[in-house]
């Protein structure tokens, strides 16, 4: 199982330039969703998401601007196995991102996304 960080950026173009300079060309860039991912060995190691795109999907409360993303075999089964009320945003398809995901908060209030990639 791979774990990667996602930076939620107020200035997506500047943040994308910074990480592109640091890591090279992103493997996936979806400008209309302000999304980019940088991969190593076929696994995403860092993703960037523009604030407007994040605000359109994520629950209120911005936290520190970073959320953890955990790939799971089945988002619905994972969320169903948690205590009631754990999900702050229930499982939903996110076709623009190619995933089905749900959002949780850890005990410290950090956002955690559990996701299953759609077939590519």
Buried (B, 14 or more C-beta within 10 A) or exposed (E): EEEBEBBBBEEBEEBBEBBBEEBEEBBBBBEEBBBBBBBEEEEBBBBBBBBEBBEEBBEEEBEEEEBBBBBBEEBBEBBEEEEEEBBBBEBEEBEEBBBBBBBBBEEEEEBBBBBBEEEE
